[in-house]
Amino acid sequence: MAEKIKFGTDGWRATIAEDYTFDNVRRCSQAYASYLKSLNSPNNKIVIGYDKRFLSEHFAKTAAEVLAGNGYKVFLTNAATPTPVISYSVVSTKSIGAINITASHNPPVDNGFKVRDEHGGAVAPDGLTKIESMLPKDLSQVKSLDADKAMNQGLIEDYDPTESYVEHIKNLIDLEPIKQKGYKVLIDCMWGNGAGWFPRFLDGGKTVIEEIHNQRNPIFPEMKRPEPIQPNIDVGLSETVKRGSDVLLINDGDADRFGLGDEKGVFINQLQVFGLLAYYLLEVRGERGAIVKTLSTTSMLDKLGKMYNIPVYETGVGFKYIAPKMVETDAMIGGEESGGFAFRGNVPERDGILAGLYILDMMVKLDKKPSELLELLFSKVGAHYYDRIDTRFTGDRKMREEKIIAAEPSEVAGLKVTGINSTDGFKFCLEDGGWLLIRFSGTEPLMRVYCETTHKDKIPEILESGLKIAGIK
C-alpha cells in the first residue's frame, strides 16, 4: 500500500529512505503535473531546482523525468540553487510553476518537495489540497521519460539561473555604496545554497565578505539543523566577535530564510528583523504599501502601519497564505516569524539573499551598525521582546483545543487580555500590544507557544501561562 503523503504549509517533507523515496518523489511529481494540467493553461514550461542535501540532485532529475513524461518543458538547474533564485526563475523563464527539492531548515535526515505557482510564490492552500488529492496510488499511474531521451527531445534543459537573478537584484538595489563602504561582513551559509552569492554581489570593493559553513556537507556540522536561530548560529555569532566583523548575515539551508547577528555577536531575532526591514522600506527608501504578516509575528508592524498610514494584513502561518495576500494587495513586504521575508518588485516568496542586502544598504544609508539600527527602531515603536517554546504533548489534540477555548483568561502574566484571534491557533492579544499564541503542528504531536511583549522580564511568565492554558503544566 502506498505511503500517505501530506502537504503541509510549504509542500511535503519526510525522512530520506523511509518515506522520502524516489518512488514517492515520482508520485508527488505526477500529482503536480496533473494539477498543472487541470489549470488548462497553454504554458508547458516548468523550473526544477534542488539544494545540497543527500541525493537532492538525483531526486530533482527524477522529478524532471516525470514532468517531461507529462509533456512539460523542464528547466533543470545545473547546480544547487537558492530557493529565491528558483522562484525568480519561474518569472524569468515565463514558466507555469516550479518544483524545488529541499527540506530547507529541517534536520539532516530529511528532504522535501516544494511547489511554486506562476508568480514564483507558494501555491495557495486550495491548490495544495488539490495536488494532494491527485497523488497516484502506485507507479502504474506515473508517466515518466528517461532524462537522456528527454534532453534529446528538448524536454529537459540544463539551466543556469544565475545571470537573470543577478541582473534582477541589481535593478532593485544599488550595490556600489555597500561595496565601497569598507565593512567586514561575515556570512554563515549553514552548509547550504546561499554559499557564494553575497561575494558574487559584493566583491571588488573596499567591503570584505567572508563566509563560514560554505561547503557541501549534508550532516550540517556545528548545528542541529540549518535553521537561522540559536543554538544553530552560535558558532557564527562567536566568529563575528573573533574576526571583528561589522555584521553577521545568516541564510538557512535553501537561502530563503534570513537571520542577523550584530557587531557584538548578539542575535537580532526574526521579529526584530521584520521591523527593521519594514522601517527601512518606509523611511530609508520612502516606499508605501501594505504589510502582510502572519499572526505569529511582530506587533511593531501594526505600530509602523499607523505611523505611516499604511494597511497591515494578518494571515495564518505560512507563505501559502502570505504570497496570495501579497499579490492581492500589491504589498510592500510580507513575512513570517521564521525569518522569511518577501518584497514588492521581487517574487512573492521569501528571499534571504535580498533581505541581507537590504540590511547592508540600511547600515550604509543610516551609517549605523546593527545594534544601533535596533536602538533606532525601538526609539520609534518601543522595545519588543520575543520567545517561543516547542513542546510535545500526549493525548487528543481536540481535547486540548477545547481546554484552551474554555480557559478564557482575563489576564496573562498580569497583562489584560484584550482579544482572542483563532485564525490559526489561539492568539491572546495583550494590553501592551503584545500577545501569546498557542498553535498545534498539523503533522506531529507538537505544540508551539509563542509570545511578544514590551516587558522583557515577563517573557518566561507569559510562556508558562501558555503551557498552563493548554494543560501542559
C-alpha positions, -999 to +999 in steps of 0.1 A: +000+000+000+013+035-009+025+057+019+003+086+029+018+119+017+007+150+034+014+185+020+020+210+049+024+247+048+053+246+023+050+212+004+060+178+016+089+168+038+099+134+051+128+112+062+151+101+034+148+064+026+119+059+050+091+079+034+112+102+012+120+078-016+124+080-054+090+063-059+073+089-036+090+117-054+076+103-087+041+102-072+044+138-060+057+149-094+028+132-111+003+148-088+018+182-095+018+176-133-019+165-130-026+197-111-009+219-137-029+202-164-062+209-145-054+246-148-060+243-186-031+266-193-012+266-226+020+272-207+040+240-206+073+253-190+084+243-155+115+251-134+131+223-112+158+230-087+174+215-056+195+220-025+227+204-012+211+177+009+218+140+004+208+129-032+189+161-039+202+164-075+191+129-082+156+134-067+154+166-089+163+146-120+136+121-112+111+148-109+122+163-142+117+129-159+081+128-147+073+163-158+089+156-191+069+124-194+038+145-190+048+168-218+063+197-199+095+216-209+117+214-178+144+240-169+165+218-146+190+240-127+227+230-133+237+233-097+223+235-062+203+268-063+188+291-036+150+289-033+146+326-041+166+321-073+144+292-083+113+312-076+125+342-097+134+317-125+097+310-128+092+346-138+123+350-159+116+318-180+078+326-181+071+292-166+038+279-151+055+269-118+084+252-101+094+221-081+121+226-055+138+196-040+147+209-005+139+203+032+150+239+039+158+241+076+149+206+086+173+181+103+199+163+081+179+131+076+151+149+058+144+160+023+114+178+008+093+187-022+082+223-026+059+236-053+055+271-067+029+289-088+032+311-119+042+341-098+071+321-082+053+321-049+039+294-027+008+275-041-023+286-022-039+262+003-067+251-020-041+243-047-020+222-022-052+203-012-059+196-049-023+184-055-026+161-025-059+147-038-042+138-072-015+117-057-014+084-077-018+052-056+011+035-074+037+039-101+014+025-128-002+059-129+030+078-132+042+090-166+080+093-170+106+098-197+143+089-193+163+120-188+187+114-217+158+109-241+140+139-227+171+161-232+175+148-268+138+158-274+143+192-259+120+185-229+148+188-203+173+216-205+203+222-182+196+257-169+218+283-153+196+308-134+224+330-122+226+358-147+189+366-148+186+367-109+218+388-105+205+414-130+171+415-114+186+422-079+208+450-094+176+466-106+162+466-070+192+479-051+223+500-058+251+477-046+281+501-052+277+521-019+278+488+000+308+475-019+327+507-012+317+512+025+346+491+038+325+469+061+337+435+072+307+412+066+306+376+078+281+352+061+270+320+077+259+298+048+248+270+071+263+245+046+236+255+022+227+270-012+235+306-001+273+300-004+289+323-029+260+346-035+270+376-013+306+375-027+291+374-062+272+406-055+297+425-033+333+415-041+355+440-059+353+470-035+365+480+000+340+458+018+353+424+028+330+394+025+339+363+045+319+330+045+317+301+070+300+268+066+301+273+028+309+238+016+285+210+009+281+189+040+247+173+043+252+164+080+254+201+089+282+200+115+282+226+143+244+229+143+214+208+149+198+219+116+204+247+091+178+270+107+190+306+115+182+306+152+201+297+183+219+275+191+225+267+154+240+301+148+262+303+180+294+294+160+286+323+136+280+347+164+312+338+181+332+341+148+317+376+143+334+388+175+366+368+169+370+383+134+359+418+143+331+417+118+306+445+115+276+422+109+267+386+106+242+376+078+228+341+081+209+320+055+192+287+061+198+256+040+180+268+009+186+305+015+150+317+017+152+325+054+174+352+069+190+357+103+210+386+117+238+390+142+251+424+154+287+435+156+288+424+193+278+388+184+242+393+197+214+377+178+187+401+165+156+379+163+134+374+133+106+397+146+130+425+152+145+420+117+109+422+102+105+455+120+139+467+107+131+458+071+097+474+072+112+506+087+140+506+060+115+504+032+093+531+047+118+556+060+150+550+040+136+541+006+104+561+010+082+533-002+045+530+007+022+499+005+006+472+025+024+450+050+014+413+052+023+394+083+014+361+099-004+363+133+028+349+149+050+379+141+056+413+155+031+439+166+058+465+158+044+463+122+010+475+134+026+505+150+046+513+119+014+509+099-003+536+120+027+558+119+029+558+081-008+554+074-005+521+055-026+489+059-013+458+077-029+425+069-026+394+092-028+359+079-024+323+090+011+309+094+030+301+061+037+316+028+008+297+013-012+324+030+012+353+027+020+350-010-016+352-023-023+382+000+008+400-012-003+395-048-039+406-040-028+438-022+004+447-041+021+446-007+054+463+000+066+435+023+054+402+036+069+380+062+067+354+090+081+346+124+105+320+110+127+346+092+111+345+058+107+379+041+093+388+006+094+422-011+075+441-038+093+442-071+106+407-064+086+375-065+060+370-036+084+345-020+110+345+008+144+358-003+171+355+023+197+370+000+178+402-008+169+406+028+206+405+037+214+431+010+187+454+022+200+452+058+235+461+045+220+490+025+202+502+056+235+502+075+252+522+048+224+547+043+219+554+080+257+549+089+248+526+118+259+492+130+231+466+136+228+472+173+223+509+166+197+501+139+177+482+165+180+510+190+167+534+163+137+511+156+129+508+193+131+546+197+102+547+172+080+519+183+092+509+217+113+479+227+097+445+218+109+411+230+100+376+218+105+340+226+090+306+218+087+271+233+081+239+213+068+210+234+055+176+226+022+165+241+002+133+246-035+127+243-061+141+220-054+174+202-091+183+200-095+179+238-066+203+243-080+228+219-113+226+238-094+232+270-078+263+255-111+277+243-127+271+277-099+288+296-110+323+286-082+340+307-088+377+316-051+383+321-018+367+313+012+374+335-006+404+349-014+418+314-050+422+305-063+401+276-079+425+251-090+400+224-086+364+210-077+356+174-084+320+164-074+323+127-046+299+130-042+286+166-052+307+196-037+341+199-044+361+231-038+398+225-024+417+255-028+453+267+008+463+260+003+454+223+020+421+228+005+386+225+005+350+235+000+324+207-007+286+211-005+266+179-005+229+171+016+212+144-006+197+116+018+167+111+031+157+146+021+158+183+039+192+188+026+223+204+042+257+199+038+285+224+050+320+213+049+354+228+059+390+221+058+417+248+072+451+257+081+437+291+113+417+288+110+404+323+076+389+317+085+365+288+091+334+310+058+340+329+038+346+296+052+313+281+045+294+313+009+308+312+005+295+277+016+260+288-009+261+317-038+273+295-031+243+272-030+219+301+007+210+297+016+222+332 
